[in-house]
Every structure is written in structure tokens, then in C-alpha cells.
Amino acid sequence: MDEEKNNVKEEPPKVNLTGIFFLLILIFICNGYICLSIIRQTNSNNGIDSTHRVLLLTMEDNISSKDASDDIQVNNALKNGGTVRVKDSNEGYQKAFGYEYERYGAINSSGTYWTKGAVLNYIASRGWTLIQAPSTGLTDMYYFVK
């Protein structure tokens, strides 16, 4: 009788191949999505995705008041993007941005500050990210994206 028990082979447990196949496909899709997200965030060519809005800011010395952006155009550009042209002076900044931008400058003990920095900080506080500045030599504009 013991010999009969030894001769009986036990069947291996049945594996659910459909479940394993589904799990592997799910893992493959999740890994692909994660890799694509990482590639988009760390785009090695620093290209800008077309889903970004663009704001261009020029600060010009020799611009007439009729060619400079008024406060309505500036407010629309801060919301939706576009081009803003301002005279490179305190009066030009105040005409375009009002006095509100002055809160974004680092004031020293005598109450003075760098106005360009205040304007750039003001725009950044509205959700825009500075991508390129004239100091790069590629353009004479400040280039923001949102």
C-alpha cells in the first residue's frame, strides 16, 4: 500500500496565466507612464512644451509712450501671456505696473532698490517663471513661461 501512495504523482497547483499576464501589462504601462513623466519634467534639450504660455518683457530706453504697454495690456499679459513693452525708468514701470511692483524690491537703509529686480519679482509672483534674460545674449527680452 505504501508503494501505491508513492507512485501517485501530485499535480502542481494551477497557475492563473491570465491574471499574471494582466499584472505584467499593468506594470509595463505604469512604468512607461512614469518614465514619460520624468522625461517631460527633465527634458534634456530644454525645449518648451506647447502647453506653456509665454510672456515677453522688454525694458527699452527709447520707446515713446504710445508704443509702451498700458496697464490694461500689462494686466491681460500677466493673465494670459503676450508681449509687454515698458520704458526703462521708474515712470515707465509705474505706468505699466502701478505702484504695486515696488513691494517686490529689496529696499536698503535709505529706501532705494533696484527697479528691474522688483519688476521681475512682481511678474514671478503672478505665477510666471523666468526662462531667459537679456544677459544670456540670445535676446534683448525677458522670457517667462507659465
Secondary structure, DSSP 8 states (H G I E B T S, - for coil): -HHHHHHS--------HHHHHHHHHHHHHHHHHHHHHHHHHT-TT----TTS-EEEEEEESS--TTTS--HHHHHHHHHH-EEEEEESSHHHHHHHHTTGGGGGS---TTS---HHHHHHHHHHHTT-EEEE-GGGSS-SSEEEE-
